[in-house]
Amino acid sequence: MQKFAWQDGVAFLAGLVALLAPELWGDNAGQQPLMVLGALLAMAGLYALLGSAGPTAWTATAFALLIFVSPWAFGFDGSDAAAWTAWITGGVATIVGVWGATQARGGEAAA
């Protein structure tokens, strides 16, 4: 397994953005779901960056997808800053996560 895959770095950074962005908006729309899911995505990305074995790419992708749907699920789709942060970070991390999870890494077969 390749130790540092760029897809894992994107997941980690997207999680950090989702975790820290609510502090910059000034209102509390979507703060709790984005901070919790952002922290989970950042931890999953960091876990994958450290080269651990297992389905870490799929775990990060699942958290990214949850961030993407969180504006509708938690009712903050009317708040532009919170919703767009969730859609952009979740969408980018989901696309990159699916791409990375279906690629073979270090000579291993794709899962």
C-alpha positions in Angstrom: 0.0 0.0 0.0 1.3 3.4 -0.9 1.9 5.3 2.3 0.9 8.8 1.2 -1.9 8.9 -1.3 -3.0 12.4 -2.4 -6.7 11.3 -2.1 -6.2 10.8 1.6 -4.7 14.3 1.9 -7.7 15.8 0.2 -10.0 14.0 2.6 -8.0 15.3 5.6 -8.0 18.9 4.3 -11.7 18.8 3.4 -12.4 17.6 6.9 -10.4 20.4 8.4 -12.2 23.0 6.3 -15.6 21.6 7.4 -14.4 21.5 11.0 -13.1 25.1 11.1 -15.3 27.0 8.6 -18.3 27.4 11.0 -16.2 29.5 13.3 -15.6 32.0 10.4 -19.2 32.6 9.5 -20.5 34.5 12.5 -23.8 32.6 12.7 -24.4 29.1 14.0 -26.1 27.6 11.0 -25.0 24.0 10.6 -22.2 24.4 13.1 -22.7 21.2 15.1 -23.1 18.8 12.2 -20.3 20.3 10.2 -17.9 20.3 13.1 -18.7 16.7 14.1 -18.6 15.3 10.6 -15.6 17.4 9.6 -13.7 16.1 12.6 -14.6 12.5 11.6 -13.6 13.1 8.0 -10.3 14.7 9.1 -9.6 11.8 11.4 -10.4 9.2 8.7 -8.1 11.1 6.3 -5.3 11.3 8.8 -5.7 7.6 9.6 -5.4 6.8 5.9 -2.5 9.2 5.5 -0.6 7.3 8.2 -0.8 4.2 6.1 -3.1 2.0 8.0 -4.5 -1.1 6.4 -8.2 -1.6 5.9 -11.1 0.2 4.1 -10.0 3.7 5.2 -10.8 5.2 1.8 -14.3 4.0 1.9 -14.7 5.2 5.5 -13.6 8.7 4.5 -15.9 8.6 1.5 -18.8 7.8 3.7 -18.1 10.7 6.0 -17.7 13.0 3.0 -21.1 11.9 1.6 -22.7 12.6 5.0 -21.2 16.1 5.0 -22.6 16.6 1.4 -26.2 15.6 2.5 -26.0 17.3 5.9 -27.6 20.6 4.8 -30.8 18.8 3.8 -30.6 16.3 6.7 -30.1 18.9 9.4 -32.1 21.8 7.8 -29.4 24.4 7.2 -29.8 24.4 3.4 -31.1 28.0 3.6 -27.9 29.3 5.1 -25.6 30.0 2.1 -22.2 29.8 3.8 -22.9 26.6 5.8 -24.7 24.9 2.9 -22.1 25.7 0.3 -19.2 24.7 2.6 -20.9 21.3 3.1 -21.7 20.8 -0.5 -18.2 21.8 -1.8 -16.1 20.0 0.9 -18.4 16.9 0.9 -18.7 16.8 -2.9 -14.9 17.1 -3.6 -14.0 14.6 -0.8 -16.7 12.1 -2.0 -15.5 12.3 -5.7 -11.9 12.0 -4.8 -12.6 9.3 -2.2 -14.5 7.1 -4.6 -11.8 7.6 -7.2 -9.1 6.7 -4.7 -11.0 3.7 -3.3 -11.4 2.2 -6.7 -7.8 2.6 -7.7 -5.2 0.0 -7.0 -2.6 1.2 -4.6 0.9 -0.2 -4.4 0.3 -3.3 -6.5 -2.8 -4.4 -4.6 -6.1 -5.1 -6.4 -8.8 -2.5 -6.1 -11.4 -3.3 -3.6 
